[in-house]
Amino acid sequence: MLIEFSVENFRSIRERQALSMAASASVHLRDSNTFSTDIKTLPRLLRSAIFYGPNAGGKSNLVKAFHVMQWIVLNSQAQQQGQAIPVVPFRLSSATAGKPTEFEVQVIQDGVRYQYGFTASAERVHSEWLIAYPQGRPQRWFDREFNAENGVDEYEFSPLFHGGTRRQLWKDTTRGNALFLSTAIQLNNEQLRPLFDWFKDRLAVVLPNAQFRQEFSLRLFEERGGHERMMDFMNAADINIAGIEVQKKDFVPEMLPPDMPEPLRDVILRDFHDKKMANIRIRHLGEGGEVIEFGLGDESDGTQKLFWIAGPWMDVLGKGRVLVIDELDTHLHPVLMHFLVGLMHGSGMNPKNAQLLFTTHNTSLLDDDSIRRDQFWFVEKKADNSTSVYPLTDFHPRKKEALERGYLKGRYGALPIIRKGMGHGA
């Protein structure tokens, strides 16, 4: 579960920008769109958050910040000495260009709340910290700070952070361009494992133009009850089908078009040698009740996209993941997007409290009665070209206010600026 994420001095993000999944006190759609963490000191959390803003406003950089933080946690321990950390500071100010980037998350994993963050430049990690709440009260397990004067990392460990003499090994093994968290996990620290597993198993980030992995949907058929689950998913989206069959055949060169360019043909022959190809057949009922089969390629574009997204989406719902997607509307028809967002709301399809955060240009969601107002956020560029992230609730919209109309009229900001004369020959 994600409680809060913040980032500072990253690409177009200059000052600290924080997004919170904490639900407001509103009782509207409380049972369907929010859920309890079972931690008394925490509010209910939102199941989804939607971000609007103009192109080049910084929406993609917000998603990239999730991706970069996850990458550093999962991979920094494997980097060689001197390899660059993939962070890019805000470069339009001399005050920030030489300073490190900061990331911080507050999450819940295995019933424990964690607050973890670090600052890093391309050259090294400058600081790192972890506060855990195993009994509901904060325990600062470790602090790491780079001392520029003597060129060493200085650590402070809480007595509640286990390890004894092994803590010295974890500390000494952590290189300047690696995280202590990542290194300690590599050296079998089990106390930090739940937090690391949140980044590995719970967080899923889909960057712009990324394709949903088709093997997820194909693998679904190999699971017990997979066919029925896929049928339920497709029919719930009002895709009226009578059955689905996946036939696997050995790949042979004759499957390729004869006019395929030779270089591309050679690559495919190499990559698919000794592999099986999936032939997906969709069954429909004819007027007389007879079963008629179509290849997936003969179906509508929307049906094909829904089929390929079904596996990943059901994986997210089944495992209670936090899914962060940039430009969800580029993958889907608006009707299908409403359907997929709706699956996140309520415990029927989302019993493990998966969460969805996505950017979109589809403003019709603003007037969707099945979405709460505290689920909407805006992203825009300020006068200094830095990104600002803020919630719709900052504007205290009236109960019956037409949100889509208000947004398109510029009431909440985060709209593209169209200069006068553009498009009229000027």
Summary of the structure (lengths in Angstrom):
residues: 426
radius of gyration: 24.4
end to end distance: 50.5
largest distance: 83.3
contacts: 1238
relative contact order: 0.16
helix: 33%
strand: 26%
